[in-house]
Amino acid sequence: MIRKGRAAPEASSPKPDFESGLEPGFESDSGLDSGPESTGRARRPVRSLKARAIDYLSRREYSRAELTRKLAPFVEEGDALDPLLDSLEREGWLSDVRFAESLMNRRSARMGASRIVSELRQHGLDQSLIESVGSQLRDTERARALAVWRKKFGQLPQSPADRARQARFLAMRGFSHTTIAQVLKAGDEDWSDE
């Protein structure tokens, strides 16, 4: 019979080396130790602000304000964040326009214009850019609201309580009251067009 859990007493596992602070199989990177007062653990080299910024930007788009907040804890005396962000913009790493397009593409299938515009404001984007994105979203809002409503409900509400629930669902996703009224009135007409 095989027991799960603890190992058999005769099977001994390698013991950690408490003097060096390392577990078996791990070796210290001697080039990264800071000297005799070192604890024996490998230390990461300190990364520059630009390296951190590029690391963040290689994963996803950030707005300038968002990247500033993210890098602020790592700014040391003598470092300047604004010139770094300016150079990242010149080199094409950082772009508020690209960030706005990325956020719009990620959210537009599920969210209404007011919710996306609100999120863009929270990220500190320029008002003219926000208005541009908002106008693009408002042009397609009814079709997007109808698609979201169909996926969740698929049929017109049968009672006032159902209507209120469906309207709340769409309102929480940032669709306008006019759009919600159009979707809940004409949902079945648009449904039969397909």
Backbone as a chain_set.jsonl record, in Angstrom:
{"seq": "MIRKGRAAPEASSPKPDFESGLEPGFESDSGLDSGPESTGRARRPVRSLKARAIDYLSRREYSRAELTRKLAPFVEEGDALDPLLDSLEREGWLSDVRFAESLMNRRSARMGASRIVSELRQHGLDQSLIESVGSQLRDTERARALAVWRKKFGQLPQSPADRARQARFLAMRGFSHTTIAQVLKAGDEDWSDE", "coords": {"N": [[0.84, -1.177, 0.0], [0.595, 2.187, -0.885], [1.384, 5.203, 0.595], [0.218, 8.491, 0.627], [1.655, 11.7, 0.959], [3.852, 12.281, 3.51], [7.343, 11.584, 3.077], [9.032, 8.423, 2.998], [10.842, 7.319, 5.922], [13.451, 6.383, 5.405], [14.196, 7.546, 3.039], [16.151, 10.093, 2.449], [16.203, 13.563, 2.131], [18.205, 16.132, 0.626], [19.786, 18.309, 2.908], [19.286, 21.742, 3.8], [21.878, 24.192, 3.497], [22.681, 25.913, 6.139], [24.612, 27.73, 6.832], [25.427, 29.098, 4.524], [22.999, 30.008, 3.668], [21.677, 29.016, 1.515], [19.634, 26.808, -0.389], [19.959, 23.302, -1.215], [21.303, 22.68, -4.448], [21.133, 25.237, -5.353], [23.123, 27.92, -6.282], [25.171, 30.626, -5.391], [25.345, 33.713, -7.128], [28.283, 34.859, -7.628], [29.215, 37.219, -8.687], [27.28, 39.07, -8.151], [27.081, 39.444, -5.454], [27.351, 41.569, -2.6], [29.568, 41.804, -1.013], [31.562, 41.065, 1.959], [29.636, 41.317, 3.975], [27.44, 40.228, 2.901], [24.485, 38.232, 2.629], [24.631, 35.919, 1.291], [22.76, 35.327, -0.591], [21.664, 35.53, -3.974], [21.65, 38.616, -5.613], [19.619, 40.923, -7.327], [20.606, 43.002, -9.999], [20.428, 46.571, -9.878], [17.937, 48.101, -11.73], [17.739, 50.485, -14.373], [15.703, 53.459, -14.732], [14.787, 53.723, -17.341], [15.021, 51.112, -18.3], [13.139, 49.828, -16.674], [10.819, 51.175, -17.528], [10.677, 50.435, -20.251], [10.375, 47.72, -19.906], [7.821, 47.612, -18.689], [6.318, 48.761, -20.799], [6.689, 46.918, -22.806], [5.0, 44.913, -22.217], [2.329, 45.843, -22.209], [0.3, 48.61, -23.418], [0.717, 51.865, -22.024], [-0.535, 54.894, -20.608], [0.913, 58.189, -20.565], [0.622, 59.464, -18.068], [-0.06, 57.293, -16.436], [2.226, 55.668, -16.61], [4.034, 57.39, -15.439], [3.1, 57.417, -12.77], [3.602, 54.753, -12.174], [6.386, 54.538, -12.34], [7.284, 56.38, -10.49], [7.892, 55.554, -7.726], [10.458, 54.547, -8.046], [12.175, 56.533, -8.725], [15.164, 58.117, -8.16], [17.266, 60.359, -6.278], [18.359, 63.001, -8.244], [17.566, 61.833, -10.617], [15.494, 62.373, -13.458], [12.206, 62.289, -14.446], [10.475, 63.294, -16.461], [12.111, 64.043, -18.789], [12.913, 61.454, -19.523], [10.45, 60.226, -20.179], [9.751, 61.856, -22.316], [11.758, 61.145, -24.148], [11.104, 58.454, -24.538], [8.665, 58.762, -25.829], [9.527, 60.027, -28.201], [11.057, 57.961, -29.282], [9.111, 56.163, -29.858], [8.128, 54.314, -28.062], [6.244, 55.035, -26.168], [2.937, 56.124, -26.283], [0.117, 58.071, -26.123], [-2.046, 58.057, -27.841], [-1.957, 55.511, -29.004], [-2.371, 54.046, -26.664], [-5.001, 54.837, -26.02], [-6.408, 53.806, -28.237], [-5.893, 51.094, -27.876], [-7.14, 50.579, -25.396], [-9.755, 51.22, -26.094], [-10.267, 49.258, -28.051], [-10.095, 46.946, -26.491], [-12.194, 47.248, -24.647], [-14.533, 48.02, -26.001], [-16.272, 46.076, -27.065], [-17.753, 45.199, -24.94], [-18.488, 47.35, -23.357], [-20.06, 50.577, -22.881], [-19.941, 53.905, -24.376], [-19.739, 55.993, -22.43], [-18.637, 54.748, -20.189], [-16.107, 53.892, -21.114], [-14.975, 56.347, -21.861], [-14.871, 57.557, -19.368], [-12.979, 55.906, -18.125], [-10.747, 56.502, -19.694], [-10.354, 59.16, -18.937], [-9.604, 58.767, -16.278], [-7.106, 57.723, -16.659], [-5.665, 59.908, -17.329], [-5.575, 61.162, -19.891], [-5.36, 63.425, -22.737], [-7.893, 65.879, -23.267], [-8.91, 66.385, -25.861], [-8.229, 64.063, -27.241], [-9.736, 62.209, -25.819], [-12.328, 63.095, -26.447], [-12.35, 62.57, -29.184], [-12.149, 59.74, -29.262], [-14.494, 59.173, -27.867], [-16.471, 60.127, -29.664], [-16.129, 58.339, -31.795], [-16.923, 55.987, -30.539], [-19.592, 56.518, -29.882], [-20.812, 56.467, -32.344], [-21.135, 53.788, -32.937], [-22.518, 52.779, -30.823], [-25.202, 51.828, -30.416], [-25.351, 49.406, -31.875], [-23.378, 47.932, -30.551], [-24.445, 47.83, -27.963], [-26.751, 46.38, -28.449], [-25.648, 43.923, -29.218], [-24.391, 43.144, -26.811], [-26.643, 42.99, -25.153], [-28.126, 40.961, -26.452], [-26.428, 38.773, -26.105], [-26.522, 38.394, -23.353], [-29.299, 38.357, -22.631], [-31.234, 38.005, -24.845], [-34.013, 38.007, -25.326], [-36.922, 40.12, -25.278], [-37.898, 41.964, -22.339], [-40.319, 40.536, -20.119], [-41.731, 41.528, -18.017], [-42.141, 44.478, -15.924], [-40.162, 44.367, -13.957], [-38.233, 42.705, -15.104], [-37.548, 44.323, -17.255], [-36.405, 46.517, -15.923], [-34.21, 45.244, -14.766], [-32.747, 44.434, -17.036], [-32.242, 46.946, -18.14], [-30.678, 48.104, -16.11], [-28.47, 46.405, -16.246], [-27.366, 47.092, -18.773], [-26.906, 49.82, -18.318], [-24.984, 49.788, -16.291], [-22.818, 49.028, -17.714], [-22.179, 51.225, -19.106], [-23.716, 52.23, -21.216], [-25.775, 54.635, -22.908], [-28.871, 56.181, -21.753], [-30.71, 56.644, -23.771], [-29.865, 54.868, -25.766], [-30.256, 52.462, -24.405], [-33.05, 52.474, -24.104], [-33.793, 52.308, -26.81], [-32.756, 49.784, -27.485], [-34.211, 48.061, -25.782], [-36.781, 48.508, -26.67], [-36.803, 47.885, -29.412], [-35.569, 45.466, -29.677], [-36.51, 42.935, -30.525], [-37.243, 43.43, -33.184], [-34.81, 44.038, -34.452], [-33.61, 41.637, -34.046], [-34.929, 39.893, -35.738], [-34.018, 40.709, -38.196], [-31.744, 39.392, -38.983]], "CA": [[0.0, 0.0, 0.0], [1.386, 3.406, -0.991], [0.787, 6.3, 1.351], [0.504, 9.82, 0.092], [1.992, 12.654, 2.011], [5.241, 12.345, 3.939], [8.269, 10.623, 2.475], [9.459, 7.335, 3.878], [11.95, 7.767, 6.757], [14.767, 6.038, 4.884], [14.529, 8.428, 1.917], [16.56, 11.375, 3.02], [16.374, 14.635, 1.151], [19.362, 16.944, 0.984], [19.51, 19.321, 3.923], [19.759, 23.059, 3.411], [23.123, 24.657, 4.093], [22.272, 27.085, 6.885], [25.698, 28.701, 6.911], [25.438, 29.957, 3.343], [21.655, 30.505, 3.433], [21.182, 28.506, 0.242], [19.113, 25.451, -0.411], [20.747, 22.462, -2.11], [21.011, 22.853, -5.862], [21.203, 26.651, -5.696], [24.436, 28.485, -6.038], [25.187, 32.074, -5.371], [25.999, 34.403, -8.236], [29.327, 35.578, -6.909], [29.388, 38.545, -9.251], [26.235, 39.968, -7.706], [27.148, 39.627, -4.012], [27.822, 42.911, -2.308], [30.791, 41.795, -0.216], [31.602, 40.153, 3.088], [28.423, 41.383, 4.781], [26.374, 39.644, 2.109], [23.805, 37.095, 3.244], [24.866, 34.735, 0.478], [21.737, 35.204, -1.622], [21.922, 36.256, -5.219], [20.917, 39.879, -5.646], [19.366, 41.444, -8.663], [21.208, 44.316, -10.231], [19.466, 47.659, -9.898], [17.604, 48.45, -13.11], [17.547, 51.91, -14.618], [14.314, 53.846, -14.97], [14.448, 53.436, -18.74], [14.832, 49.659, -18.415], [11.833, 49.528, -16.067], [9.768, 51.706, -18.4], [10.587, 49.586, -21.447], [9.827, 46.444, -19.444], [6.371, 47.802, -18.567], [5.722, 49.032, -22.108], [6.76, 45.734, -23.665], [3.893, 44.018, -21.845], [1.083, 46.449, -22.675], [0.369, 50.062, -23.599], [0.46, 52.705, -20.854], [-0.597, 56.328, -20.873], [2.052, 58.889, -19.966], [0.333, 59.678, -16.647], [-0.032, 55.991, -15.762], [3.627, 55.252, -16.523], [4.648, 58.277, -14.446], [2.734, 56.886, -11.443], [4.226, 53.442, -11.992], [7.833, 54.696, -12.18], [7.587, 57.349, -9.427], [8.584, 54.998, -6.553], [11.829, 54.145, -8.362], [12.968, 57.717, -9.056], [16.138, 58.435, -7.121], [17.74, 61.731, -6.294], [19.147, 63.291, -9.44], [16.885, 61.312, -11.806], [14.38, 63.183, -13.948], [11.266, 61.396, -15.117], [9.906, 63.905, -17.668], [12.955, 63.844, -19.981], [12.865, 60.039, -19.901], [9.178, 59.984, -20.862], [9.84, 62.533, -23.618], [12.582, 60.333, -25.061], [10.328, 57.255, -24.878], [7.684, 59.169, -26.842], [10.254, 60.253, -29.457], [11.5, 56.665, -29.801], [7.941, 55.383, -30.242], [7.743, 53.342, -27.037], [5.124, 55.55, -25.378], [2.009, 56.898, -27.104], [-1.227, 58.155, -25.555], [-3.001, 57.697, -28.899], [-1.954, 54.043, -29.072], [-2.998, 53.56, -25.437], [-6.447, 55.048, -26.143], [-6.915, 52.825, -29.207], [-5.809, 49.775, -27.256], [-8.198, 50.469, -24.387], [-11.029, 51.219, -26.815], [-10.443, 47.95, -28.684], [-10.324, 45.926, -25.464], [-13.427, 47.449, -23.898], [-15.705, 48.431, -26.778], [-17.206, 44.974, -27.319], [-18.556, 44.935, -23.749], [-18.78, 48.561, -22.602], [-20.584, 51.73, -23.59], [-19.039, 55.045, -24.571], [-19.49, 56.768, -21.204], [-17.736, 53.988, -19.305], [-14.763, 53.917, -21.699], [-14.501, 57.729, -21.753], [-14.533, 57.747, -17.952], [-11.718, 55.207, -17.871], [-9.68, 57.276, -20.341], [-10.107, 60.323, -18.069], [-8.868, 58.291, -15.1], [-5.719, 57.478, -17.061], [-5.015, 61.191, -17.531], [-5.35, 61.488, -21.303], [-5.726, 64.742, -23.224], [-9.334, 65.983, -23.481], [-9.243, 66.278, -27.293], [-8.122, 62.64, -27.58], [-10.898, 61.555, -25.202], [-13.506, 63.454, -27.247], [-12.24, 61.85, -30.455], [-12.506, 58.338, -29.001], [-15.91, 59.167, -27.498], [-17.315, 60.263, -30.861], [-16.049, 57.064, -32.523], [-17.706, 54.986, -29.813], [-21.018, 56.845, -29.949], [-21.31, 56.088, -33.671], [-21.442, 52.35, -32.97], [-23.008, 52.371, -29.503], [-26.447, 51.052, -30.458], [-25.04, 48.044, -32.338], [-22.632, 47.24, -29.494], [-25.385, 47.578, -26.866], [-27.629, 45.297, -28.893], [-24.871, 42.673, -29.157], [-24.222, 42.799, -25.392], [-27.962, 42.612, -24.65], [-28.467, 39.648, -27.018], [-25.6, 37.724, -25.5], [-26.947, 38.161, -21.969], [-30.731, 38.103, -22.452], [-31.77, 37.387, -26.053], [-35.431, 38.26, -25.563], [-37.416, 41.33, -24.632], [-38.391, 41.715, -20.979], [-41.734, 40.176, -20.031], [-42.35, 42.263, -16.909], [-41.394, 45.695, -15.579], [-38.97, 44.0, -13.179], [-37.241, 42.233, -16.084], [-37.102, 45.497, -18.012], [-35.503, 47.278, -15.045], [-32.978, 44.458, -14.612], [-31.999, 44.525, -18.289], [-31.777, 48.333, -18.275], [-29.558, 48.265, -15.158], [-27.329, 45.672, -16.804], [-26.756, 47.91, -19.829], [-26.442, 51.087, -17.737], [-23.743, 49.53, -15.545], [-21.744, 48.865, -18.689], [-21.866, 52.533, -19.669], [-24.514, 52.609, -22.375], [-26.638, 55.784, -22.607], [-30.284, 55.848, -21.518], [-31.363, 56.626, -25.086], [-29.495, 53.601, -26.406], [-30.919, 51.382, -23.655], [-34.469, 52.497, -24.473], [-33.901, 51.801, -28.185], [-32.488, 48.338, -27.49], [-35.292, 47.333, -25.117], [-38.0, 48.649, -27.469], [-36.701, 47.313, -30.754], [-34.7, 44.298, -29.659], [-37.034, 41.826, -31.321], [-37.232, 43.805, -34.601], [-33.439, 43.863, -34.927], [-33.306, 40.211, -33.941], [-35.48, 39.201, -36.906], [-33.324, 41.163, -39.407], [-30.616, 38.509, -39.31]], "C": [[0.89, 1.246, 0.0], [0.65, 4.522, -0.267], [1.184, 7.624, 0.71], [0.861, 10.728, 1.254], [3.466, 12.646, 2.297], [6.083, 11.264, 3.275], [8.631, 9.561, 3.5], [10.682, 7.784, 4.668], [13.319, 7.461, 6.17], [15.171, 6.915, 3.699], [14.883, 9.789, 2.486], [16.739, 12.389, 1.903], [17.566, 15.473, 1.575], [18.953, 18.056, 1.944], [20.011, 20.677, 3.444], [21.039, 23.422, 4.152], [22.814, 25.97, 4.803], [23.376, 28.131, 6.988], [25.682, 29.638, 5.714], [24.065, 30.542, 3.057], [21.043, 30.008, 2.142], [20.628, 27.111, 0.408], [19.976, 24.632, -1.354], [20.326, 22.685, -3.558], [21.049, 24.3, -6.309], [22.59, 27.158, -5.368], [24.342, 29.984, -6.109], [25.837, 32.6, -6.634], [27.05, 35.304, -7.615], [29.526, 36.985, -7.448], [28.37, 39.547, -8.744], [26.242, 40.183, -6.202], [27.767, 40.974, -3.704], [29.058, 42.928, -1.425], [30.684, 40.874, 0.969], [30.34, 40.196, 3.94], [27.215, 40.813, 4.044], [25.772, 38.44, 2.825], [24.005, 35.829, 2.437], [23.833, 34.563, -0.61], [22.135, 36.003, -2.852], [21.075, 37.525, -5.21], [20.75, 40.321, -7.083], [20.085, 42.776, -8.826], [20.106, 45.374, -10.28], [19.219, 48.059, -11.346], [17.404, 49.956, -13.227], [16.061, 52.192, -14.834], [13.886, 53.507, -16.397], [14.208, 51.94, -18.934], [13.495, 49.245, -17.819], [10.7, 49.967, -16.988], [9.584, 50.827, -19.633], [10.031, 48.213, -21.087], [8.309, 46.538, -19.317], [5.716, 47.934, -19.942], [5.789, 47.842, -23.056], [5.624, 44.761, -23.368], [2.547, 44.523, -22.332], [1.281, 47.946, -22.828], [0.051, 50.758, -22.276], [0.287, 54.138, -21.321], [0.594, 56.974, -20.177], [1.838, 59.066, -18.46], [0.426, 58.37, -15.862], [1.403, 55.493, -15.586], [4.383, 56.122, -15.515], [4.356, 57.772, -13.039], [3.454, 55.576, -11.152], [5.726, 53.566, -11.716], [8.211, 55.587, -10.996], [8.28, 56.735, -8.206], [10.057, 54.662, -6.799], [12.732, 55.324, -8.729], [13.882, 58.028, -7.881], [16.57, 59.881, -7.271], [18.626, 61.945, -7.521], [18.52, 62.752, -10.715], [15.746, 62.254, -12.186], [13.482, 62.288, -14.793], [10.735, 61.988, -16.429], [10.808, 63.776, -18.899], [12.972, 62.389, -20.463], [11.588, 59.74, -20.68], [9.152, 60.666, -22.231], [10.646, 61.701, -24.614], [11.861, 59.047, -25.457], [9.261, 57.572, -25.923], [8.36, 59.384, -28.196], [10.662, 58.933, -30.107], [10.335, 55.754, -30.189], [7.51, 54.331, -29.226], [6.447, 53.742, -26.341], [4.24, 56.407, -26.269], [0.631, 56.878, -26.454], [-2.286, 57.763, -26.579], [-3.105, 56.175, -29.007], [-2.613, 53.444, -27.835], [-4.519, 53.684, -25.535], [-7.066, 54.047, -27.114], [-6.932, 51.425, -28.61], [-6.932, 49.578, -26.241], [-9.569, 50.418, -25.06], [-11.286, 49.847, -27.449], [-10.726, 46.855, -27.663], [-11.703, 46.034, -24.843], [-14.683, 47.614, -24.757], [-16.699, 47.304, -27.038], [-18.145, 44.742, -26.135], [-19.058, 46.187, -23.047], [-19.314, 49.666, -23.506], [-19.593, 52.88, -23.611], [-18.739, 55.765, -23.262], [-18.545, 56.04, -20.254], [-16.295, 54.024, -19.825], [-14.169, 55.318, -21.6], [-14.094, 58.033, -20.314], [-13.201, 57.087, -17.609], [-10.538, 55.942, -18.506], [-9.338, 58.519, -19.52], [-9.295, 59.917, -16.846], [-7.4, 58.055, -15.421], [-4.986, 58.763, -17.437], [-4.716, 61.553, -18.971], [-5.846, 62.896, -21.628], [-7.212, 64.77, -23.579], [-9.714, 65.849, -24.956], [-9.181, 64.823, -27.767], [-9.326, 61.871, -27.028], [-12.162, 61.846, -26.01], [-13.509, 62.721, -28.585], [-12.658, 60.387, -30.296], [-13.988, 58.233, -28.669], [-16.826, 59.274, -28.703], [-17.284, 58.99, -31.707], [-16.938, 56.014, -31.864], [-19.205, 55.257, -29.918], [-21.628, 56.469, -31.297], [-21.757, 54.629, -33.713], [-22.108, 51.857, -31.685], [-24.258, 51.496, -29.557], [-26.182, 49.601, -30.873], [-24.297, 47.262, -31.256], [-23.538, 46.898, -28.317], [-26.312, 46.419, -27.211], [-26.905, 43.951, -28.822], [-24.682, 42.213, -27.711], [-25.544, 42.305, -24.82], [-28.36, 41.224, -25.157], [-27.69, 38.524, -26.353], [-26.096, 37.382, -24.099], [-28.404, 37.706, -21.883], [-31.39, 37.443, -23.665], [-33.243, 37.591, -26.316], [-35.873, 39.478, -24.771], [-37.955, 41.001, -23.244], [-39.902, 41.467, -20.972], [-42.466, 40.951, -18.941], [-41.549, 43.54, -16.652], [-40.118, 45.397, -14.772], [-37.856, 43.502, -14.108], [-36.666, 43.4, -16.885], [-36.104, 46.309, -17.185], [-34.167, 46.553, -14.893], [-32.117, 44.551, -15.87], [-31.452, 45.938, -18.502], [-30.602, 48.598, -17.335], [-28.302, 47.588, -15.676], [-26.611, 46.52, -17.853], [-26.204, 49.225, -19.278], [-25.127, 50.902, -16.981], [-22.557, 49.349, -16.49], [-21.473, 50.144, -19.467], [-22.629, 52.922, -20.912], [-25.484, 53.719, -21.974], [-28.09, 55.335, -22.433], [-31.061, 55.79, -22.829], [-31.101, 55.302, -25.795], [-30.204, 52.434, -25.73], [-32.393, 51.314, -24.031], [-34.667, 51.941, -25.88], [-33.715, 50.289, -28.231], [-33.662, 47.577, -26.892], [-36.621, 47.468, -25.852], [-37.931, 47.821, -28.739], [-35.838, 46.067, -30.801], [-35.202, 43.176, -30.538], [-37.053, 42.149, -32.807], [-35.84, 43.595, -35.19], [-33.052, 42.393, -34.943], [-33.776, 39.478, -35.194], [-34.8, 39.626, -38.209], [-32.245, 40.195, -39.852], [-31.021, 37.336, -40.083]], "O": [[1.826, 1.346, 0.793], [-0.539, 4.753, -0.485], [2.33, 7.832, 0.311], [0.413, 10.531, 2.383], [4.266, 12.971, 1.419], [5.597, 10.179, 2.957], [8.545, 9.781, 4.709], [11.489, 8.555, 4.15], [14.265, 8.21, 6.413], [16.356, 7.018, 3.384], [14.017, 10.535, 2.943], [17.347, 12.106, 0.871], [17.903, 15.519, 2.758], [17.892, 18.662, 1.793], [21.034, 20.762, 2.764], [21.251, 23.008, 5.291], [22.697, 27.015, 4.162], [23.088, 29.307, 7.211], [25.899, 30.841, 5.864], [23.961, 31.487, 2.276], [20.006, 30.512, 1.711], [21.095, 26.333, 1.24], [20.658, 25.197, -2.209], [19.144, 22.855, -3.855], [21.002, 24.579, -7.507], [23.151, 26.86, -4.314], [23.505, 30.533, -6.826], [26.777, 31.996, -7.151], [26.737, 36.392, -7.132], [29.973, 37.863, -6.71], [28.568, 40.753, -8.887], [25.489, 41.02, -5.704], [28.608, 41.466, -4.456], [29.555, 44.011, -1.116], [29.822, 39.995, 1.002], [30.002, 39.196, 4.573], [26.088, 40.915, 4.528], [26.469, 37.718, 3.539], [23.582, 34.756, 2.869], [24.014, 33.718, -1.487], [22.843, 37.007, -2.772], [19.903, 37.489, -4.833], [21.62, 40.118, -7.93], [20.156, 43.574, -7.892], [18.979, 45.085, -10.683], [20.158, 48.323, -12.097], [16.954, 50.61, -12.286], [15.271, 51.282, -15.084], [12.763, 53.059, -16.629], [13.291, 51.547, -19.655], [12.792, 48.409, -18.387], [9.742, 49.225, -17.204], [8.455, 50.514, -20.011], [9.299, 47.611, -21.873], [7.589, 45.653, -19.779], [4.694, 47.305, -20.218], [5.018, 47.771, -24.013], [5.324, 43.886, -24.18], [1.718, 43.747, -22.808], [2.307, 48.488, -22.418], [-0.787, 50.289, -21.505], [0.889, 54.553, -22.311], [1.209, 56.368, -19.299], [2.755, 58.846, -17.669], [0.938, 58.353, -14.743], [1.753, 54.959, -14.534], [5.274, 55.635, -14.819], [5.259, 57.704, -12.205], [3.866, 55.322, -10.02], [6.278, 52.785, -10.941], [9.356, 55.549, -10.546], [9.203, 57.359, -7.681], [10.82, 54.508, -5.846], [13.915, 55.137, -9.011], [13.426, 58.182, -6.748], [16.273, 60.537, -8.269], [19.53, 61.156, -7.792], [18.906, 63.175, -11.805], [15.116, 62.858, -11.318], [13.935, 61.624, -15.725], [10.564, 61.259, -17.406], [10.311, 63.427, -19.97], [13.037, 62.128, -21.665], [11.631, 59.08, -21.719], [8.602, 60.125, -23.189], [10.265, 61.568, -25.777], [11.991, 58.595, -26.595], [8.982, 56.754, -26.799], [7.827, 58.97, -29.226], [10.62, 58.797, -31.329], [10.545, 54.696, -30.782], [6.613, 53.536, -29.507], [5.646, 52.884, -25.969], [4.729, 57.317, -26.939], [0.044, 55.815, -26.255], [-3.316, 57.195, -26.217], [-4.201, 55.622, -29.09], [-3.332, 52.45, -27.935], [-5.244, 52.756, -25.178], [-8.135, 53.5, -26.841], [-7.877, 50.664, -28.817], [-7.593, 48.54, -26.227], [-10.442, 49.659, -24.639], [-12.404, 49.335, -27.386], [-11.504, 45.94, -27.93], [-12.323, 45.015, -24.54], [-15.789, 47.368, -24.277], [-17.885, 47.58, -27.216], [-19.214, 44.154, -26.301], [-19.965, 46.102, -22.22], [-19.063, 49.693, -24.71], [-18.55, 52.84, -22.957], [-17.586, 56.116, -23.011], [-17.733, 56.679, -19.583], [-15.362, 54.174, -19.036], [-12.987, 55.467, -21.288], [-13.083, 58.694, -20.078], [-12.391, 57.658, -16.879], [-9.454, 55.999, -17.925], [-8.17, 58.894, -19.417], [-8.397, 60.646, -16.425], [-6.545, 58.174, -14.543], [-3.818, 58.719, -17.822], [-3.7, 62.192, -19.246], [-6.643, 63.477, -20.891], [-7.737, 63.802, -24.128], [-10.745, 65.254, -25.267], [-9.987, 64.403, -28.597], [-9.866, 60.988, -27.695], [-12.975, 60.95, -26.235], [-14.563, 62.299, -29.06], [-13.429, 59.864, -31.101], [-14.667, 57.315, -29.13], [-17.849, 58.592, -28.767], [-18.304, 58.602, -32.275], [-17.62, 55.248, -32.545], [-19.998, 54.322, -30.029], [-22.823, 56.185, -31.383], [-22.672, 54.285, -34.461], [-22.245, 50.65, -31.481], [-24.357, 50.52, -28.814], [-26.736, 48.676, -30.28], [-24.55, 46.073, -31.062], [-23.427, 45.819, -27.736], [-26.618, 45.582, -26.363], [-27.494, 42.952, -28.409], [-24.799, 41.022, -27.419], [-25.573, 41.318, -24.086], [-28.87, 40.404, -24.393], [-28.235, 37.456, -26.074], [-26.092, 36.216, -23.702], [-28.716, 36.771, -21.144], [-32.044, 36.411, -23.515], [-33.694, 37.367, -27.439], [-35.29, 39.825, -23.743], [-38.416, 39.885, -23.003], [-40.657, 42.097, -21.713], [-43.695, 41.019, -18.948], [-40.414, 43.667, -17.11], [-39.119, 46.104, -14.901], [-36.685, 43.834, -13.921], [-35.467, 43.458, -17.157], [-35.073, 46.737, -17.702], [-33.112, 47.187, -14.891], [-30.902, 44.726, -15.784], [-30.333, 46.107, -18.987], [-29.634, 49.25, -17.727], [-27.202, 48.128, -15.561], [-25.388, 46.648, -17.82], [-25.154, 49.692, -19.721], [-24.256, 51.77, -17.031], [-21.408, 49.508, -16.077], [-20.643, 50.159, -20.376], [-22.231, 53.858, -21.606], [-25.962, 53.748, -20.841], [-28.488, 54.265, -22.895], [-31.971, 54.975, -22.976], [-32.013, 54.695, -26.356], [-30.694, 51.525, -26.4], [-32.929, 50.229, -24.253], [-35.608, 51.184, -26.118], [-34.442, 49.594, -28.941], [-34.071, 46.552, -27.437], [-37.504, 46.628, -25.678], [-38.889, 47.136, -29.096], [-35.415, 45.657, -31.882], [-34.414, 42.528, -31.227], [-36.896, 41.244, -33.627], [-35.696, 43.048, -36.283], [-32.249, 41.965, -35.772], [-33.111, 38.555, -35.664], [-34.985, 38.967, -39.232], [-31.875, 40.198, -41.026], [-30.181, 36.506, -40.431]]}, "num_chains": 1, "name": "protein.A"}
